[in-house]
Amino acid sequence: MDTTGLDAFLADQDFSGTVLVRKATATVFESATGLATQRWGIPNTIDTRFDSASITKLFTSVAVLQQVGKGNLDLETSIHHYVDLEGTTISPSVNLLHLLTHTSGIADDADEEAGEDYAELWVDRPNYSVIETKDFLPGFVHKEPLAEPGVQCRYCNVGYILAGLALERVTGMPYRQYVFDEVFTRAGMVDSGFYDRRDAAPRVAEGWDQVDGRWVENIYSYPPIGSPDGGAHVTAHDLVRFIQAVRGGELLDAEFTEEFFVPQVEHIGTSSLAAEATWYGFGLEFDMNEDGTVRSYYKEGINFGASGIIRHYLEPGLDIAVLSNSEDGAWPVIRELDERLGG
């Protein structure tokens, strides 16, 4: 990959965040620019921890598949078997396979595909009232479904909330503790965790965006600590460690290591990265070549004050991690890297 002028490009974009390009264990390019906080002017470094937003769904998916591999969860068993959903609109036909591949048909708490703003959920509901996984349930379990399970593919954050509750049920552990022990620790993600934005944690970037010409922090835009659908804090190096650990069979058994990197369902619609159809797997998204082979697989995340991606390009064998503490910061960088790789 040609990285000539990439530092200048980041400067031109006023990029705030980190970029890491690796080929196996060799670093091809890394950079940290911008500020970790607009309040105090502290610069980002390569070991700054960023809110990964929906990239967190990959950690949830791996955690669930670990328990499926052990026989404690079943992908095709009703979610009602694992989570008490009596009296809700969640169909008994919904299973973990539907939830992980965004084919459950259940209504999201904020339908972002329809243009709803996730931050608007917290205008009338205190965001600090949603801390544990079960606290999310009142926000969606009584909404009317959008489709029958398995009929359509539509991105759904709360599907991963239900998957996280199933994980908690069979392990007897809080979601965040399980992921820290069985995903982060096993993958060697020594700088990753779930940090409460109300606490003073070291090397955690604050999320800021400009609104009407002023800097606004994201402390009221979503719950203060990460959950199964988003919000874990990671470094760029840890993100690459994670995807390499999954690929290397360190986190899943042989069957699910293979299945994790296989496209499962086609999603028709636009995304942050492309206007054409894409494919979803167990959390991952797939960029396809014209001959039907996989060009790259990735997971991106976006929230007010956060954006990023973890992506693997198969032909050059490159892993790319981009993390930013602004909502729009990562996308020009991601597109530039993709264009340099022939996208």
Secondary structure, 3 states (H helix, E strand, C coil): CCCCCHHHHHHHCCCCEEEEEEECCEEEEEEEECECCCCCCCECCCCCEEECHHHHHHHHHHHHHHHHHCCCCCCCCEHHHCCCCCCCCCCCCCEHHHHHCCCCCCCCCCCHHHCCCHHHHHCCCCHHHCCCHHHHHHHCCCCCCCCCCCCCCCCCCHHHHHHHHHHHHHHCCCHHHHHHHHHHHHHCCCCCECCCCCCCCCCECCCEEEECCEEEECCCCCCCCCECCECCEECHHHHHHHHHHHHCCCCCCHHHHHHHCCCCEEECCCCCCCCCCEEECCCCEEEECCCCCEEEEEEEEEECCEEEEEEEECCCCEEEEEEECCCCCHHHHHHHHHHHCCC
